[in-house]
Amino acid sequence: MSQKQYAEAGREILSVPESERTAAMYVTLGESCYLAGKYDEAVRYFETAAGMKTTPEAELYAARAYAEMSQPAKAVEQLQKYLGQREKLSESELQLDPALEKIEHSKEWKTLWSKNYYSAADQKIANAAVLVKRKKYTDALNIIDVEIANRSSSAELYALRAKVYKAMEQYEPASESYRTATRLRNNNSEYFAESAELAARLKKYDAAIEDINRAVRLDPYCLELYLQRAGILRMAKRYDEARADVNFYFTYLPSDTKALYQMGMAETDAGNTSTGIEYFNMLIDKDKATHDYYMARAGAYLKAGDYKTADSDLSQALDLNPVSPEAWYQKGVALYRLDKAEDACYYWRKALDAGKKEAAEYIYKHCAK
């Protein structure tokens, strides 16, 4: 599916005996047909998934497919089922859905929205989500906190509050909010994955690994979760396990750039800098315009003691992103190792001015002026 090989994706699912197919498989079948423009087949699979009662979004998918076929009555019938659920997209999101816009002038569509499907609390949550998108975080938090006080058992509210705190770079309260969301709804893989990311950011690696393992168990077919787990395991210095997850990912997407990057980082952090550099070389061969690839390779060269080549990569990284505090900082390190202390101090000061606090120690030790 990610490679847009929709027919092949459909054949993979159809190779599973019908008695063993899950609702998620039927949704994937429907998506493969939908994206290939085979809307009638897509509807059939989406409705099968909906009948299994484990994929709440199946009715919405079916509504989109009917809308694409200019069948507003059937599209609205599916939407009514979807809107009857507790968890659903906001009214504004549905009104702006590209597929559903195709039936917005029909009488069925107008009749659908003559009824209110959202409570006052739902409307407030939607308003808070809009404020988050507009980066009005304090206003969003005020709404969310009031609603939490009134509906303390809402996992959705805690997850939304976590997103606000994360956007504000307040990672501790963001992590606490996600952990509350996972306690309230322990079958949501997205909540566990987000909680794992924040725990790793806070260097709470045991908690992060516990959460990402739970996310993988809940959604074992999501390859991105294996790559996320590899990154967390790498930060926890569990390099063999990190490599195993990336290699599993490679089984399906052998040339994926995110996986190549993650494997390069794992090898570099494990001390295998030459192998790490080989992966970064592959990435740069594929894409010579990505700042992060040069930064990663420079880090490997620094670790290997090849300061001249590291400096060259850092210059390239700065050409691509002239205001990168990390690149200024690392370039200072490389230049100092090349006995160019005055130049090094120049870059460390730029890094410190941009918020790279680690540069202060180098300036104090090596830059007398």
Secondary structure as the mmCIF struct_conf table of DSSP 4:
data_model
#
loop_
_struct_conf.conf_type_id
_struct_conf.id
_struct_conf.beg_label_comp_id
_struct_conf.beg_label_asym_id
_struct_conf.beg_label_seq_id
_struct_conf.end_label_comp_id
_struct_conf.end_label_asym_id
_struct_conf.end_label_seq_id
TURN_TY1_P TURN_TY1_P1 SER A 2 GLN A 3
BEND BEND1 LYS A 4 LYS A 4
HELX_RH_AL_P HELX_RH_AL_P1 TYR A 6 LEU A 14
TURN_TY1_P TURN_TY1_P2 SER A 15 SER A 15
BEND BEND2 VAL A 16 VAL A 16
HELX_RH_3T_P HELX_RH_3T_P1 GLU A 18 GLU A 20
HELX_RH_AL_P HELX_RH_AL_P2 ALA A 23 LEU A 35
TURN_TY1_P TURN_TY1_P3 ALA A 36 GLY A 37
HELX_RH_AL_P HELX_RH_AL_P3 TYR A 39 GLY A 51
TURN_TY1_P TURN_TY1_P4 MET A 52 LYS A 53
BEND BEND3 THR A 54 THR A 54
TURN_TY1_P TURN_TY1_P5 PRO A 56 GLU A 57
HELX_RH_AL_P HELX_RH_AL_P4 ALA A 58 GLU A 68
TURN_TY1_P TURN_TY1_P6 MET A 69 SER A 70
HELX_RH_AL_P HELX_RH_AL_P5 PRO A 72 LEU A 83
TURN_TY1_P TURN_TY1_P7 GLY A 84 GLY A 84
BEND BEND4 GLN A 85 GLU A 87
HELX_RH_AL_P HELX_RH_AL_P6 GLU A 91 GLN A 95
TURN_TY1_P TURN_TY1_P8 LEU A 96 LEU A 96
TURN_TY1_P TURN_TY1_P9 PRO A 98 ALA A 99
HELX_RH_3T_P HELX_RH_3T_P2 LEU A 100 ILE A 103
TURN_TY1_P TURN_TY1_P10 GLU A 104 HIS A 105
BEND BEND5 SER A 106 SER A 106
HELX_RH_AL_P HELX_RH_AL_P7 LYS A 107 LEU A 112
TURN_TY1_P TURN_TY1_P11 TRP A 113 SER A 114
BEND BEND6 LYS A 115 LYS A 115
BEND BEND7 TYR A 118 TYR A 118
HELX_RH_AL_P HELX_RH_AL_P8 ALA A 120 LYS A 133
TURN_TY1_P TURN_TY1_P12 ARG A 134 LYS A 135
HELX_RH_AL_P HELX_RH_AL_P9 TYR A 137 ASN A 150
TURN_TY1_P TURN_TY1_P13 SER A 152 SER A 153
HELX_RH_AL_P HELX_RH_AL_P10 ALA A 155 ALA A 167
TURN_TY1_P TURN_TY1_P14 MET A 168 GLU A 169
HELX_RH_AL_P HELX_RH_AL_P11 TYR A 171 LEU A 184
TURN_TY1_P TURN_TY1_P15 ASN A 186 ASN A 187
HELX_RH_AL_P HELX_RH_AL_P12 SER A 189 ARG A 201
TURN_TY1_P TURN_TY1_P16 LEU A 202 LYS A 203
HELX_RH_AL_P HELX_RH_AL_P13 TYR A 205 LEU A 218
TURN_TY1_P TURN_TY1_P17 PRO A 220 TYR A 221
HELX_RH_AL_P HELX_RH_AL_P14 LEU A 223 MET A 235
TURN_TY1_P TURN_TY1_P18 ALA A 236 LYS A 237
HELX_RH_AL_P HELX_RH_AL_P15 TYR A 239 TYR A 252
TURN_TY1_P TURN_TY1_P19 PRO A 254 SER A 255
HELX_RH_AL_P HELX_RH_AL_P16 THR A 257 ASP A 269
TURN_TY1_P TURN_TY1_P20 ALA A 270 GLY A 271
HELX_RH_AL_P HELX_RH_AL_P17 THR A 273 LYS A 286
TURN_TY1_P TURN_TY1_P21 LYS A 288 ALA A 289
HELX_RH_AL_P HELX_RH_AL_P18 HIS A 291 ALA A 304
TURN_TY1_P TURN_TY1_P22 GLY A 305 GLY A 305
HELX_RH_AL_P HELX_RH_AL_P19 TYR A 307 LEU A 320
TURN_TY1_P TURN_TY1_P23 PRO A 322 VAL A 323
HELX_RH_AL_P HELX_RH_AL_P20 PRO A 325 ARG A 337
TURN_TY1_P TURN_TY1_P24 LEU A 338 ASP A 339
HELX_RH_AL_P HELX_RH_AL_P21 ALA A 341 ASP A 353
TURN_TY1_P TURN_TY1_P25 ALA A 354 GLY A 355
TURN_TY1_P TURN_TY1_P26 LYS A 357 GLU A 358
HELX_RH_AL_P HELX_RH_AL_P22 ALA A 359 HIS A 366
#
